[in-house]
Amino acid sequence: MNKNSVVAWSMVVALGGFLFGFDTAVISGAEKAIQHYWNLSVFEHGLTISIALFGTVIGSIFGSRPSDYFGRKNTLLFVAIAYLLSSVGTAITSNWIIFLSFRFLGGLGVGASSVTAPIYISEVSPAAKRGKLVGLFQFNVVLGILISYLSNYLISQMGDSSWRLMLGIQALPSLVFLVLIKFIPESPRWLIVKKDDVQRAVAILQVINPIGYQDDLVAIQNSRHDNVGKMSGRLFSGQYKTPVILAVVFAFFNQVSGINAIIYYAPRIFEMAGLGAHSSLLSTVGIGMINFIFTLLAINVIDKVGRKKLMLIGSVGLIASLALVASTFHSGKFDGFAIPMYIMIFIAFFAFSQGAVIWVFISEIFPNQVRAKGQTLGSSTHWIMAAIIAFSFPYLAEKLGGTITFSFFATMMILQLIFVWRWMPETKGKSLEQMDTQLIIH
């Protein structure tokens, strides 16, 4: 395998993850200023913060179509353009509706990226390194979150209109991503399965695996013929029942952990716990740093330890940390330190488990013929739940309080632990074609 080429391609595509994370979290530093600037009601404010997630849902639901029809590479070019236009548009507009439109466009980019980038990396990666390379996507997501938090903190000191620069600075990495995407090849599996372009695919496979590329080619072609001869091209045909259930349940639990509520509303949660506004914004940098460190740790052990063991460890930690947050809110004894500390413990366990595993796992469990559709299913489930949680969290926190809200998240993680222990398969070290025989009903 030409390690440098595969790693370079994966790093370029993973920049889509950086923009995904930056776009997701950057709004947390601007949300109060935006509410004040347009004098938004509670409903309008919730819509403004969650509108990008609605775009993400649409982008993820329809992400498989351009990915399958135009190719993984061309879809990523659209993603880069969407990020660039969104960052510039939200920074300069003075009209609330136009602002919502550009945030929605950025959400489309996030949704399409969450489908296409993990698929691309999984399809150019050897089985032994796939977890780590696909994990680069999530690593870049949390790096984007960290940089957005740090950027927000530094820019916040520049005056009343600093929120515009917070949102607009994303144009720089978006432009870099747009340029670099032009230098990566198309996925060889897409070329064979969707275009029957064996000649181009072989040239790319030779770069990925100079010694064993012929075996890879035979396995991909066999899986294509098997799919055509024995299996339906429809995702909900019954033959894909196991991976469909796994993808939906896995994505559902990812969001009912409360992760996006914390990412979007971290400063507000910390203020609820007694921190001042400036300290709350600074504390989000700590969240980003913890997220970054434990994601880096996870992607370096995911191919050795396995996906399932990371999920078991993480589930226990998530249950404990969320229960501690709920009990602290219940006691009403805020010292400005306990809840931020428990939230950071939560972030550490999430990054080490769900955060690192989700995009790897979902990109592995579907066969070549329906991988984009399967990734779309998992991604859209993830983002639908994220939109619901982000939209409803301000209302729930105000009406129900921190105790009930975080108790709900803890209860969901107990159910996740049972799911992982009883039903989640291990996928480490297996080729994408080997997964077909394990999870698909022939």
C-alpha positions as CSV (number, residue, x, y, z in Angstrom):
1,M,0.0,0.0,0.0
2,N,1.2,3.5,-0.8
3,K,0.6,4.8,2.7
4,N,1.4,8.4,1.9
5,S,-1.1,8.6,-0.9
6,V,-4.0,7.0,1.0
7,V,-3.3,9.1,4.1
8,A,-3.1,12.3,2.0
9,W,-6.4,11.6,0.3
10,S,-8.0,10.8,3.6
11,M,-6.7,13.9,5.2
12,V,-8.0,16.1,2.4
13,V,-11.5,14.5,2.6
14,A,-11.4,14.7,6.4
15,L,-11.1,18.5,6.0
16,G,-14.8,18.2,5.3
17,G,-15.1,17.0,8.8
18,F,-13.2,20.1,10.1
19,L,-15.7,22.3,8.4
20,F,-18.5,20.1,9.7
21,G,-17.3,20.6,13.3
22,F,-16.5,24.3,12.9
23,D,-19.9,25.0,11.3
24,T,-21.7,23.0,14.0
25,A,-20.1,24.7,17.0
26,V,-19.3,28.2,15.8
27,I,-22.9,29.3,16.4
28,S,-22.6,28.7,20.1
29,G,-20.4,31.8,20.5
30,A,-22.7,34.0,18.3
31,E,-26.2,32.8,19.4
32,K,-26.8,35.4,22.1
33,A,-25.6,38.3,19.9
34,I,-27.7,37.1,17.0
35,Q,-30.8,36.9,19.3
36,H,-30.1,40.5,20.4
37,Y,-29.3,41.8,16.9
38,W,-32.7,40.7,15.5
39,N,-34.6,40.8,18.8
40,L,-35.7,37.2,18.3
41,S,-38.4,35.5,20.3
42,V,-37.7,32.1,22.0
43,F,-39.2,30.3,19.0
44,E,-37.3,32.4,16.4
45,H,-34.1,32.0,18.4
46,G,-34.5,28.2,18.5
47,L,-35.2,28.2,14.8
48,T,-32.1,30.3,14.1
49,I,-29.8,28.0,16.0
50,S,-31.3,24.8,14.6
51,I,-32.0,25.8,11.0
52,A,-28.5,24.5,10.0
53,L,-29.5,21.2,11.4
54,F,-32.7,21.2,9.3
55,G,-30.4,21.7,6.3
56,T,-28.2,18.9,7.6
57,V,-31.2,16.6,7.7
58,I,-32.1,17.4,4.1
59,G,-28.4,17.1,3.0
60,S,-28.0,13.8,4.7
61,I,-31.3,12.3,3.5
62,F,-30.5,13.1,-0.2
63,G,-26.7,12.8,0.2
64,S,-26.6,9.3,-1.4
65,R,-28.1,10.5,-4.7
66,P,-25.3,12.9,-5.8
67,S,-22.8,10.5,-4.2
68,D,-24.0,7.6,-6.2
69,Y,-24.8,9.5,-9.4
70,F,-22.0,12.1,-9.7
71,G,-19.4,10.3,-7.6
72,R,-17.9,10.8,-4.2
73,K,-15.4,13.4,-5.4
74,N,-17.8,15.7,-7.2
75,T,-20.2,15.6,-4.2
76,L,-17.4,16.8,-2.0
77,L,-16.8,19.7,-4.4
78,F,-20.5,20.7,-3.8
79,V,-19.9,20.4,-0.1
80,A,-16.9,22.8,-0.2
81,I,-18.9,25.4,-2.2
82,A,-21.8,25.2,0.2
83,Y,-19.5,25.8,3.2
84,L,-17.8,28.8,1.4
85,L,-21.1,30.5,0.4
86,S,-22.6,29.9,3.8
87,S,-19.8,31.4,5.8
88,V,-19.6,34.5,3.6
89,G,-23.4,35.0,3.4
90,T,-24.0,34.7,7.2
91,A,-21.2,37.1,7.9
92,I,-22.4,40.0,5.7
93,T,-26.2,39.8,5.6
94,S,-28.4,42.1,7.7
95,N,-31.6,40.3,6.8
96,W,-32.8,37.6,9.2
97,I,-34.4,35.4,6.5
98,I,-31.3,35.6,4.3
99,F,-29.2,34.7,7.3
100,L,-31.4,31.6,7.9
101,S,-31.0,30.7,4.2
102,F,-27.2,30.7,4.3
103,R,-27.2,28.8,7.6
104,F,-29.5,26.3,5.9
105,L,-27.1,26.0,3.0
106,G,-24.2,25.3,5.4
107,G,-26.3,22.6,6.9
108,L,-26.8,21.0,3.5
109,G,-23.0,20.9,3.2
110,V,-22.7,19.3,6.7
111,G,-25.3,16.6,5.8
112,A,-23.8,15.7,2.5
113,S,-20.3,15.7,4.0
114,S,-21.4,13.3,6.8
115,V,-22.6,10.8,4.1
116,T,-19.9,11.2,1.5
117,A,-16.6,11.8,3.4
118,P,-16.7,8.6,5.5
119,I,-17.8,6.5,2.5
120,Y,-14.9,7.8,0.4
121,I,-12.3,7.2,3.1
122,S,-13.7,3.7,3.9
123,E,-13.6,2.8,0.1
124,V,-9.9,3.8,-0.3
125,S,-8.7,2.3,3.0
126,P,-7.3,-1.2,3.7
127,A,-9.2,-3.2,6.3
128,A,-6.4,-3.1,8.9
129,K,-6.2,0.7,8.8
130,R,-9.8,1.6,8.0
131,G,-10.9,2.5,11.5
132,K,-8.0,4.9,12.0
133,L,-8.4,6.5,8.5
134,V,-12.1,7.0,8.7
135,G,-11.6,8.2,12.2
136,L,-9.6,11.1,10.7
137,F,-13.0,12.5,9.7
138,Q,-14.3,12.5,13.3
139,F,-10.9,13.8,14.5
140,N,-11.3,16.7,12.1
141,V,-14.8,17.3,13.3
142,V,-13.7,17.7,16.9
143,L,-10.7,19.8,15.7
144,G,-13.1,22.1,14.0
145,I,-15.2,22.3,17.1
146,L,-12.1,23.1,19.2
147,I,-10.9,25.8,16.7
148,S,-14.3,27.3,16.5
149,Y,-14.5,27.6,20.3
150,L,-11.0,29.1,20.5
151,S,-11.8,31.4,17.6
152,N,-15.1,32.5,19.2
153,Y,-13.3,33.3,22.5
154,L,-10.6,35.4,20.8
155,I,-13.0,37.2,18.4
156,S,-15.6,37.9,21.1
157,Q,-13.3,40.6,22.5
158,M,-13.5,42.6,19.3
159,G,-16.8,44.4,19.9
160,D,-20.5,44.2,19.3
161,S,-20.3,42.9,15.7
162,S,-17.7,40.3,16.5
163,W,-20.3,37.5,15.8
164,R,-20.1,38.3,12.1
165,L,-16.3,37.6,12.0
166,M,-17.0,34.4,14.1
167,L,-19.1,33.1,11.3
168,G,-17.2,34.5,8.3
169,I,-13.8,33.3,9.2
170,Q,-14.9,29.8,8.1
171,A,-14.5,31.0,4.5
172,L,-10.7,30.5,4.7
173,P,-10.6,26.7,5.4
174,S,-13.6,26.3,3.0
175,L,-11.6,27.7,0.2
176,V,-8.6,25.5,1.0
177,F,-10.9,22.4,1.0
178,L,-12.4,23.4,-2.4
179,V,-8.9,23.7,-3.9
180,L,-7.5,20.4,-2.4
181,I,-10.5,18.3,-3.4
182,K,-9.5,18.7,-7.1
183,F,-6.3,16.7,-6.4
184,I,-7.8,13.5,-5.0
185,P,-8.9,10.5,-7.2
186,E,-12.4,9.1,-7.4
187,S,-13.3,6.1,-5.2
188,P,-12.3,2.9,-7.1
189,R,-15.3,1.0,-5.6
190,W,-17.7,3.7,-7.0
191,L,-16.0,3.5,-10.4
192,I,-16.5,-0.3,-10.5
193,V,-19.9,-0.7,-8.9
194,K,-21.6,2.4,-10.3
195,K,-19.8,3.1,-13.6
196,D,-18.2,-0.2,-14.5
197,D,-15.0,1.7,-15.2
198,V,-12.5,-1.0,-14.3
199,Q,-9.5,0.7,-16.0
200,R,-9.6,3.9,-13.9
201,A,-10.4,1.9,-10.8
202,V,-7.4,-0.4,-11.3
203,A,-5.0,2.5,-11.6
204,I,-6.2,3.8,-8.3
205,L,-6.2,0.4,-6.6
206,Q,-2.5,0.0,-7.7
207,V,-1.6,3.1,-5.8
208,I,-3.6,1.9,-2.7
209,N,-2.3,-1.7,-2.7
210,P,0.5,-2.3,-5.3
211,I,1.0,-5.9,-4.3
212,G,-2.5,-7.1,-3.7
213,Y,-4.6,-4.8,-5.9
214,Q,-5.7,-7.8,-8.1
215,D,-7.2,-9.5,-5.1
216,D,-9.0,-6.3,-4.2
217,L,-10.3,-6.0,-7.7
218,V,-11.7,-9.5,-7.8
219,A,-13.4,-9.1,-4.4
220,I,-15.1,-5.8,-5.5
221,Q,-16.2,-7.3,-8.8
222,N,-17.5,-10.4,-7.1
223,S,-19.4,-8.4,-4.6
224,R,-20.9,-6.4,-7.5
225,H,-22.0,-9.5,-9.3
226,D,-23.4,-11.0,-6.1
227,N,-25.4,-7.9,-5.5
228,V,-26.8,-7.8,-9.0
229,G,-27.5,-11.5,-9.1
230,K,-28.7,-12.3,-5.6
231,M,-29.6,-9.1,-3.8
232,S,-32.0,-6.2,-4.2
233,G,-30.7,-2.7,-4.8
234,R,-33.3,-1.4,-2.5
235,L,-32.1,-0.6,1.0
236,F,-35.3,-1.7,2.7
237,S,-35.6,-5.1,0.9
238,G,-35.3,-7.2,4.0
239,Q,-31.9,-8.6,3.1
240,Y,-30.3,-5.5,4.7
241,K,-32.5,-5.7,7.9
242,T,-29.5,-6.2,10.3
243,P,-27.3,-3.2,9.1
244,V,-30.4,-1.0,8.7
245,I,-31.4,-1.6,12.3
246,L,-27.8,-1.2,13.5
247,A,-27.4,2.1,11.7
248,V,-30.7,3.6,12.9
249,V,-30.3,2.6,16.5
250,F,-26.6,3.6,16.7
251,A,-27.3,7.0,15.2
252,F,-30.4,7.5,17.5
253,F,-28.3,6.8,20.7
254,N,-25.6,9.1,19.5
255,Q,-27.9,12.1,19.8
256,V,-30.0,11.2,22.8
257,S,-26.8,11.3,24.8
258,G,-27.3,15.1,24.7
259,I,-24.0,15.7,22.8
260,N,-25.4,18.3,20.4
261,A,-27.3,20.1,23.1
262,I,-24.0,20.5,25.0
263,I,-22.0,21.5,21.9
264,Y,-24.6,24.1,20.8
265,Y,-25.5,25.5,24.2
266,A,-22.4,24.9,26.3
267,P,-22.1,28.6,27.4
268,R,-25.8,28.7,28.4
269,I,-25.5,25.4,30.4
270,F,-22.5,26.8,32.3
271,E,-24.3,30.0,33.1
272,M,-27.2,27.8,34.4
273,A,-24.5,26.2,36.7
274,G,-23.4,29.6,38.0
275,L,-20.5,30.7,35.8
276,G,-20.3,34.2,34.4
277,A,-20.7,34.9,30.7
278,H,-17.0,35.4,30.0
279,S,-16.0,32.3,32.0
280,S,-18.7,30.2,30.3
281,L,-17.3,31.1,26.8
282,L,-13.8,30.3,28.0
283,S,-15.0,26.9,29.4
284,T,-16.2,25.8,26.0
285,V,-12.5,25.9,24.9
286,G,-11.9,23.3,27.6
287,I,-14.7,21.2,26.1
288,G,-13.2,21.4,22.7
289,M,-9.7,20.5,24.0
290,I,-11.0,17.4,25.9
291,N,-13.0,16.4,22.8
292,F,-9.9,16.7,20.7
293,I,-7.6,14.8,23.0
294,F,-9.9,11.8,23.6
295,T,-10.8,11.6,19.9
296,L,-7.1,11.5,19.0
297,L,-6.7,8.7,21.6
298,A,-9.7,6.7,20.3
299,I,-8.7,6.8,16.6
300,N,-5.2,5.5,17.6
301,V,-6.6,2.4,19.3
302,I,-9.9,1.7,17.4
303,D,-8.2,-0.8,15.1
304,K,-6.5,-2.6,18.0
305,V,-9.2,-2.5,20.7
306,G,-12.2,-2.7,18.4
307,R,-15.3,-0.7,18.0
308,K,-17.5,-2.6,20.4
309,K,-15.1,-2.4,23.4
310,L,-14.8,1.4,23.0
311,M,-18.6,1.6,23.0
312,L,-18.9,-0.5,26.2
313,I,-16.3,1.7,28.0
314,G,-17.9,4.9,26.8
315,S,-21.4,4.0,27.7
316,V,-20.5,3.4,31.3
317,G,-18.7,6.7,31.5
318,L,-21.6,8.6,29.8
319,I,-24.1,7.1,32.3
320,A,-22.0,8.1,35.3
321,S,-21.2,11.7,34.1
322,L,-24.8,12.5,33.0
323,A,-26.1,11.2,36.3
324,L,-23.7,13.4,38.2
325,V,-24.8,16.5,36.2
326,A,-28.5,15.7,36.9
327,S,-27.9,15.1,40.6
328,T,-26.0,18.4,40.9
329,F,-28.8,20.3,39.3
330,H,-31.2,18.5,41.7
331,S,-29.2,19.5,44.7
332,G,-29.1,23.1,43.6
333,K,-25.6,23.5,45.1
334,F,-23.7,25.2,42.3
335,D,-20.1,26.2,42.9
336,G,-19.3,27.1,39.3
337,F,-17.0,24.1,39.1
338,A,-18.9,20.7,39.5
339,I,-21.1,20.8,36.5
340,P,-18.4,22.0,34.0
341,M,-16.1,19.2,35.4
342,Y,-18.8,16.6,34.9
343,I,-19.6,17.9,31.4
344,M,-15.9,17.6,30.5
345,I,-15.9,14.0,31.8
346,F,-19.0,13.4,29.6
347,I,-17.2,14.8,26.6
348,A,-14.1,12.6,27.2
349,F,-16.2,9.4,27.3
350,F,-18.3,10.5,24.3
351,A,-15.2,11.3,22.2
352,F,-13.6,8.0,23.2
353,S,-16.7,6.0,22.1
354,Q,-19.7,7.3,20.2
355,G,-17.8,10.2,18.7
356,A,-15.0,8.2,17.2
357,V,-17.0,5.1,16.3
358,I,-20.2,6.3,14.6
359,W,-18.9,7.3,11.2
360,V,-16.5,4.3,11.1
361,F,-19.1,1.8,12.0
362,I,-21.9,3.0,9.8
363,S,-19.6,3.2,6.8
364,E,-18.5,-0.4,7.3
365,I,-21.7,-2.4,7.7
366,F,-23.4,-1.9,4.3
367,P,-22.4,-3.6,1.1
368,N,-20.9,-1.7,-1.9
369,Q,-24.1,-1.6,-3.8
370,V,-26.1,0.3,-1.1
371,R,-23.3,1.8,1.0
372,A,-24.3,5.4,0.1
373,K,-27.9,4.7,0.9
374,G,-27.0,3.0,4.1
375,Q,-24.8,5.9,5.1
376,T,-27.6,8.3,4.3
377,L,-30.0,6.4,6.5
378,G,-27.6,6.4,9.5
379,S,-26.6,10.0,8.9
380,S,-30.1,11.3,8.4
381,T,-31.3,9.5,11.6
382,H,-28.4,11.2,13.4
383,W,-29.2,14.6,12.1
384,I,-33.0,14.4,12.6
385,M,-32.4,13.5,16.2
386,A,-29.8,16.3,16.4
387,A,-32.3,18.8,15.1
388,I,-35.0,17.7,17.5
389,I,-32.6,17.9,20.5
390,A,-31.1,21.3,19.5
391,F,-34.5,22.8,18.8
392,S,-36.2,21.5,22.0
393,F,-33.3,21.9,24.5
394,P,-33.8,25.6,25.4
395,Y,-37.5,24.9,26.1
396,L,-36.8,21.7,28.0
397,A,-34.1,23.3,30.1
398,E,-36.4,26.3,30.9
399,K,-39.5,24.3,31.6
400,L,-38.2,21.0,33.1
401,G,-34.8,22.1,34.4
402,G,-31.4,20.5,34.3
403,T,-32.4,17.6,36.6
404,I,-35.0,16.0,34.4
405,T,-33.3,16.9,31.1
406,F,-30.0,15.3,32.0
407,S,-31.7,12.4,33.8
408,F,-33.4,11.6,30.4
409,F,-30.0,11.6,28.7
410,A,-28.5,9.3,31.3
411,T,-31.5,6.9,30.9
412,M,-30.9,6.7,27.2
413,M,-27.3,5.8,27.7
414,I,-28.3,2.9,29.9
415,L,-30.3,1.6,27.0
416,Q,-27.3,2.2,24.7
417,L,-25.2,0.0,27.0
418,I,-27.7,-2.8,26.7
419,F,-27.8,-2.4,22.9
420,V,-24.0,-2.5,22.5
421,W,-23.6,-5.4,24.9
422,R,-26.2,-7.6,23.3
423,W,-26.4,-6.7,19.6
424,M,-23.5,-4.6,18.3
425,P,-21.1,-6.7,16.1
426,E,-17.4,-6.2,16.0
427,T,-16.1,-5.0,12.6
428,K,-12.4,-4.4,13.2
429,G,-9.9,-6.0,10.7
430,K,-12.6,-7.2,8.2
431,S,-12.8,-6.0,4.6
432,L,-15.9,-4.3,3.4
433,E,-16.7,-7.3,1.3
434,Q,-16.3,-9.7,4.3
435,M,-18.9,-7.6,6.2
436,D,-21.4,-8.6,3.5
437,T,-21.3,-12.3,4.5
438,Q,-21.6,-11.5,8.2
439,L,-24.5,-9.1,8.2
440,I,-26.5,-9.6,5.0
441,I,-29.2,-12.2,4.4
442,H,-28.3,-13.9,1.1
